[in-house]
Amino acid sequence: MSTERIMDTEKIVNTEKNRAADKTASTGKKRKSFRNVANIALFLLIMFLTFYTVMHGQDWIQIHAALMQLSFPCLLLMILAALFFVCAEGGMIWYLLRAVNPESSGLLCCISYSFIGFFYSGITPSSTGGQPVQLYYMKKDGNSLADSSVVLMTVGLLFKFVLVIVGAVLFVFWQGPLRQYLQGYFNLYLLGLLLHVILVAALLALMAAPEKMRVLILWVEHVLTRVKILKACDGRKEKINGFIDGYRDAVHFLARQKGRVCVALAVTFLQRCSMFLLTGLVYFGFSQHGTGLATILLLQASVSVAVDMLPLPGAQGITELMYCHTFYQVFSKGYLMPSLYVTRGISFYFLLAVSLLVVAGNHIYRRKY
């Protein structure tokens, strides 16, 4: 066979390979786009049903009059508490990431990762979309994938661990009042606590056993390749092994940084309390009295324990229903629904809107530069 014919054959083979690669990439993009559209559609549907349920048949003249009585200083403190909730996560990402690699992203950049994570967690079931997107942006900014994975897993672990501790303390030392306030939702509280314990145990296992994680990832890669979901690639196993090696080193490094992890745990506790406090600020903002701040904080914590792990975008619907059932004994009748609108409006929908602006701004900035 002549040299020209061999070259022509190689060109044809390379062309076919490029076409196959382009087709695979195109299929992947279509699947990702479809999944994003499906998540947004599900989010909007649940949001519509939630709004209809909690707003239908309400006396809007009375609600407007109640909302107009809300203390402006308390409203301002609520907004600050909500923003602190998201920014504190960004601060912890920065604090731990800098410990692993001093050349990593700056504080403002890490805070933007936190808002991006909040947005995608809010529109995906069980908050599963936040960390993968955060990892994508962190890798794009030059951070090591292994370092970023360990830091995000540590932040997520601490976030859930604090709720497990709070939930367990409530169950052991405050079970009587908890049953009285939650009533039929007490079983949901137990389910939520159990799911949190399972998740924390799974995250600890992943962090403590990187070699088993290596075996698991390689097995999943092998299965996906066999069923043609992933294309066979000689260099993929090397990349996976490189990632696990970096992940293991980062885990070992953080394990030696007990002081930093304790600081992050303390900040996580304050972060969680800022969201519990928001309901207390609403209570005092409406000049309510008769229930102590500690009781309100504990009740809001119990709602968080119950709904955080449920497979609903932003835990919409069930959060509002459980809030009304739990706090009807706390707020006077004319202020229960206004308190719900303010609490959920600031703690979720306001933060989601701010996070969307951060996502959009980040996208525009990256396209421009």
Salt bridges, closest charged atoms under 4 A:
GLU16 OE2 - ARG19 NH1 3.28
ASP141 OD1 - ARG366 NH2 2.94
GLU211 OE1 - ARG214 NE 2.93
GLU211 OE2 - ARG248 NH1 2.96
GLU221 OE2 - ARG236 NH1 2.92
ASP245 OD1 - ARG214 NH2 2.84
ASP245 OD1 - ARG248 NH2 3.47
ASP249 OD1 - ARG248 NE 3.95
ASP308 OD2 - ARG272 NH1 3.13
GLU320 OE2 - ARG344 NE 2.77
